[in-house]
Amino acid sequence: MNKIMIIIFCFMMVACSNQKTFELPLDEYPQTFLQEVSKLPKEYQEKMKVPTEFPFEVEFLNFSKDEVKEQVILTAVDFEPVDAELSDKINIHLTTSYAEGLDKTKSNQTTVLDGGVQAYIKKDEDDVKIIEWTDNDNVTHTLAMKSKGEKITISQLVIMANSMKEISLIS
């Protein structure tokens, strides 16, 4: 009986972890992106993180920042699928907020990221999925995926969120 339970457990683990992921390692981010990040004050460079794993092959699309009185309050990074069929249908957007005291509306729905970090599910509709969490540096990340007709899931956002790496590792 115990052997059967172990076999069933192993099959379940393989089935649950069978989500295919694609890597975009930090050293493959475009040089123009790294140059823009290097212009940020060091305190923001050290806190900035980007995903390195995605549910499909992506490429970096855009980087932007917002400042108030010469203080960076947020950075944003956009990605799009490499696959021509998906590139018109799916958009991934990561916003990182460095400002303290923002009104961070919490949601009743949550998911748990690696390390036990609680992410709030801000939107879970067929065409838009958004999660938000605050990391140990008191920086808030909002990760969104929008779709036009393609199936997207919260678990895809969790894959990306769990793969976040500090930019300062390569600067």
HUCOR-V801814 format. One record per pair of residues at least 6 apart in sequence whose C-alpha atoms are under 7 Angstrom apart, sorted by sequence separation. I is the first residue (numbers start at 1). GAP is how many residues later the second one is. D is the distance in Angstrom with one decimal. If there is no record, write none. Layout:
BEGIN
I_GAP_D ; I_GAP_D
END
This chain:
BEGIN
66_6_5.9 ; 67_6_5.5 ; 81_6_4.9 ; 112_6_4.7 ; 113_6_6.7 ; 123_6_5.2 ; 124_6_6.7 ; 134_6_4.2 ; 65_7_7.0 ; 66_7_5.9 ; 80_7_5.7 ; 111_7_6.0 ; 112_7_5.9 ; 123_7_4.9 ; 133_7_5.6 ; 134_7_6.3 ; 37_8_6.5 ; 66_8_5.4 ; 110_8_6.5 ; 111_8_5.3 ; 122_8_5.2 ; 132_8_7.0 ; 133_8_5.5 ; 65_9_5.7 ; 66_9_6.4 ; 81_9_7.0 ; 110_9_5.5 ; 111_9_6.5 ; 121_9_6.0 ; 122_9_5.4 ; 132_9_5.6 ; 133_9_6.8 ; 65_10_4.3 ; 80_10_6.7 ; 110_10_4.5 ; 111_10_7.0 ; 121_10_4.5 ; 122_10_6.8 ; 132_10_4.4 ; 64_11_5.8 ; 65_11_6.1 ; 80_11_5.4 ; 109_11_6.1 ; 110_11_5.3 ; 120_11_5.4 ; 121_11_6.6 ; 131_11_5.8 ; 132_11_6.4 ; 64_12_5.2 ; 79_12_6.4 ; 80_12_6.3 ; 109_12_5.4 ; 119_12_6.1 ; 120_12_5.2 ; 130_12_7.0 ; 131_12_5.5 ; 63_13_5.7 ; 64_13_6.6 ; 79_13_5.2 ; 107_13_5.6 ; 119_13_5.3 ; 120_13_6.3 ; 130_13_5.7 ; 131_13_6.6 ; 63_14_4.6 ; 78_14_5.7 ; 79_14_6.5 ; 106_14_6.4 ; 107_14_6.2 ; 119_14_4.5 ; 130_14_4.3 ; 143_14_6.9 ; 62_15_5.7 ; 63_15_6.6 ; 78_15_4.6 ; 107_15_6.0 ; 118_15_6.5 ; 129_15_5.7 ; 130_15_6.5 ; 62_16_5.0 ; 77_16_5.9 ; 78_16_6.4 ; 129_16_5.4 ; 61_17_5.3 ; 77_17_5.2 ; 128_17_5.8 ; 129_17_6.6 ; 60_18_6.4 ; 61_18_4.9 ; 76_18_5.5 ; 77_18_6.6 ; 128_18_4.5 ; 60_19_4.7 ; 61_19_6.4 ; 76_19_4.4 ; 127_19_5.6 ; 128_19_6.3 ; 59_20_5.6 ; 60_20_6.8 ; 75_20_5.7 ; 76_20_6.3 ; 127_20_4.8 ; 58_21_6.3 ; 59_21_5.7 ; 74_21_6.8 ; 75_21_5.3 ; 127_21_6.3 ; 58_22_5.3 ; 59_22_6.3 ; 74_22_5.4 ; 75_22_6.7 ; 58_23_4.1 ; 59_23_6.1 ; 74_23_4.3 ; 57_24_5.7 ; 58_24_5.0 ; 73_24_5.8 ; 74_24_5.7 ; 129_24_6.9 ; 56_25_6.7 ; 57_25_5.7 ; 73_25_5.1 ; 129_25_6.3 ; 26_26_6.7 ; 73_26_5.0 ; 25_27_5.3 ; 24_28_4.8 ; 23_29_5.6 ; 24_29_6.0 ; 23_30_4.5 ; 33_30_6.7 ; 22_31_5.5 ; 23_31_6.3 ; 29_31_6.8 ; 21_32_6.2 ; 22_32_5.2 ; 21_33_5.5 ; 22_33_6.1 ; 21_34_4.7 ; 22_34_5.6 ; 20_35_6.4 ; 21_35_6.2 ; 22_35_5.4 ; 98_41_5.3 ; 97_42_5.9 ; 98_42_6.9 ; 96_43_6.9 ; 97_43_5.1 ; 96_44_5.7 ; 97_44_6.4 ; 96_45_4.5 ; 113_45_6.6 ; 95_46_5.7 ; 96_46_6.4 ; 94_47_7.0 ; 95_47_5.1 ; 94_48_5.7 ; 95_48_6.5 ; 114_48_5.9 ; 94_49_4.6 ; 113_49_6.1 ; 93_50_5.9 ; 94_50_6.4 ; 93_51_5.2 ; 92_52_5.8 ; 93_52_6.4 ; 92_53_4.5 ; 91_54_5.6 ; 92_54_6.6 ; 90_55_6.9 ; 91_55_5.2 ; 90_56_5.6 ; 91_56_6.6 ; 90_57_4.5 ; 89_58_5.3 ; 90_58_6.5 ; 89_59_4.7 ; 89_60_6.8 ; 89_61_6.7 ; 47_90_6.9 ; 55_101_5.8 ; 54_105_6.6 ; 53_106_6.7 ; 54_106_5.4 ; 53_107_5.4 ; 52_108_7.0 ; 51_109_5.3 ; 51_110_6.4 ; 53_110_5.6 ; 52_111_5.4 ; 51_112_5.2 ; 52_112_6.1 ; 51_113_4.1 ; 52_113_6.9 ; 50_114_5.0 ; 51_114_6.3 ; 49_115_5.7 ; 50_115_5.6 ; 49_116_5.1 ; 50_116_6.7 ; 49_117_4.3 ; 50_117_7.0 ; 48_118_5.8 ; 49_118_5.5 ; 47_119_6.7 ; 48_119_5.8 ; 46_120_7.0 ; 46_121_6.9 ; 45_122_6.6 ; 46_122_5.1 ; 45_123_5.8
END
